[in-house]
Each structure stands twice: as C-alpha cells, then as structure tokens.
Amino acid sequence: MDRLPPPLPHRLPWWCSPAGLALGFQIPVILVVAWAGTQGDAGGVLTIRAVRFLDARSLGIAVGMLLVLAAAAAIGSQLRLRAAPAPNAGADAGAGWNSAAATVGLIAVFAYGVWFRDYFFNPALMWGILTGAYEPSREDIELTPGLTSLANFAPVFFSIYAYRLLAVQRALPIALHALAAVLLLLTLFRVYAWSERLALIENTMPLALALALAAMRSRQRLVRGLALAGPYAAIPVVLLLFGVAESSRSWASDTYHGKYGFWSFMAGRLASYYYTSLNNGAGLLATTDWPTWRLEHVGAWLHHLPGLGPRFSALIGVDEYTLTEFFVRHADPEFNSPSGVFAVLLDLGWVGGVIYMATWGLVAGLMHRAYRDGHLVGVLANPLFFIAAFELFRYPYLGESRAFTWVMGMALAALVAREAGRPRWRSRVTTRETA
C-alpha cells in the first residue's frame, strides 16, 4: 500500500492502541459501570428499567473477551506491513491521497444531497429548521436504499484529510478544505435532523486520532499531558455533548428537570446507557439458547443488504430478531443495545466468539501499527477499528451496515490513490524510449 515519505516514526498515546484502550480504559469503565448498577438507582439519577442480569459471572465474561482482544492486538501491533513500492513515493503519492479523499468526499456530498433533498431544495423549510421553528423527524425523511448509505463515505474522507493535515502536516488544496467544511456542516445537519450522534463521532474520531498524534510531538507539557490522559480528559466534553443532546428530551421533562444537578443527571444518564447495554447482553445469554448462528449482530449488514438482505434472513432462518422478544419480556425498548462483548457470543458461541475477538484484535493491532508507519491502509482502517472498540460496550459496530459502507469507501479510496498516485509521466517516457 502507498506510504507518505519519509518514513514516519509516529508516537501515539497509549489509548490509541486497541490493547491500551482495552486495558487502560474499557475494562476499568466496565467495572465502574457495573459497580454503579449495584448501588440502586442512585437517588433516581441512574435509570435501570430492566431485570438485572449483570452478575459476577457475566462481568467476568465481558472482561475475559476484552482481554482476548487486548492480547491479540498487542501481537498485531508488533507486525509491520511491507514497505510501499518506490514509484508510489514522493509528490505522486500525495496527489493520489488527495484524489482519493476528493472522490469519497464528493460521493458523500452527493448521497447527503439525495438523502435530505426535500430540505435542501426548500429554502423556506430550511430556514424554519435553522431558526428552530420546525423540527424534522425521521418519519418525514425518505431514504433511498443503497444510495443514502453512501453518506458513510464521509469518515473515509476525514481519515485521509485529518492525517495529511495534522499528522504529516502537508499543505492541502483549498478544494479539500472546502469539502471538509461542507461535509462537517452536512454531518451536523444529519445529527440534528436524523437524531444520530454516532455520525458526529464517526467523522470527528479521525480528527481526534490525528490531533493526538500531533500533540505527542508538541513541546508543551500541558498539550502532551492532555493527549496522554486521552479518554479520561475527554469525559467532561462527552458529558457536555451528551447533555446537549439530552437537554431537549429527558432533562427538559418534568420527571428530572429541577430535581437533579445537570452534571449528576447527565453522568447518571450516560451510565444508564452503558449499564443497560451490558445488562441486556448478559440477559440475552441468560435467556437464550445460544449460539444462534443467525449472525444478527456480527453480520447485521448481511440482513440489511438492499434486495438481498431479506433473502439472506430467510435462508439463515431469521423471521424475528432475538432482541425483539427479549425487550418485550425482560427489558426496555428505549435502551435497546445488546453490548458487543455478549452479542458476539450469542451469534457464534464460545469458540467462535473467542476466534472473532482474537481476529479483530490482531487486525486492529496491525492497522494501528500501519497508521503509525504512515501506510494508507492504516490511515483508512485504524479509525474504523478505534470506533468499533469504543462502541463495543453498546453493540458490535463492525457488523453494522454503516461499517460495511465504510469498508466500501476504504476500498474505493485505496484504488483511486493507487491509480492516481502512479507516476504516469515516467510511463510515457519509457514508452517513447522503447519505441
């Protein structure tokens, strides 16, 4: 794969590696969230509306799965991809990366235009949205299967853009800066109109990783200290963003408003989401004959393929999802995440689940190393695996349709970068000399 010259001995904070994230953040957070669940409802701030299944055994399973991932990731990070071929070095490689970013970025803009066309081409309606006079709902927005999902090419664009701009500090064309601004505005509109906070995380996480890499080269101790603190330093920011999203819903209701402090309420609400996700996963294992081999979670994208998804579901024997019955009988449909550490076991069983986590960790560790070394494949894939690790508390992100679309965008970007980065002038000279 292409690599930007010269070889980059990048140093990343501990939490940027999948092994460091699992050992230094995910496992401690799981233990804290599980402990919070044993303290009752914490005066009403922690909301748990489900039968409690998360016990010492299920907690041990979750920690064990993360340890498998961490061990495999530690091995993967010691491996290195083959160095990039010499013809792909220099300015040609940079041009290829720029072309790849522009291609996937423009496709994402087009997909957004199709997705929200009823708003973008109606100035009066857009003005009402921007001024708060009208609040759109998902029911009012028409989807075009197979096309609107291409908006998830945007994280691929930001992966290349952020790395080149912040990590290797290359001068980029003005057109790429303009494209980045447009995609960021479209993402914010998507978060508001579609109520999808995850889209903002997907498009800003590549920026965060590149910033962390740049921060480790800073001469200011405060900057390096914040980079090393990483997810722990970001907790207040996460609570604030989460609170802004919740302020118009739960916080504004008579049930909570005026009864609890803002920060305590938001911390309890966020802990409720993660505790309930873990509890749901433990409950699925406790109430279901598993493994189901339905691939409802690790292969969810297969069930949602346009045209082919229903046929695959019928072939594999999925007429009603396992989650549906579980939520009706034991839990709350409002908190409907199955937790990735348990959903993997539900689909694949002990042997399959361990192999899945080990394979995931090995590839994630390899992509982390490739990111540090400046390989295009690492720049494209490392943010995907990083987000998947963060979302593992809630569900197996890699099995979702949005992750599949991200992979499609990665493949297209790699192809464009390879073709556009070829030194074509050398080929023409060689041909003339041969003639």
Disulfide bonds with the S-S distance in Angstrom:
none
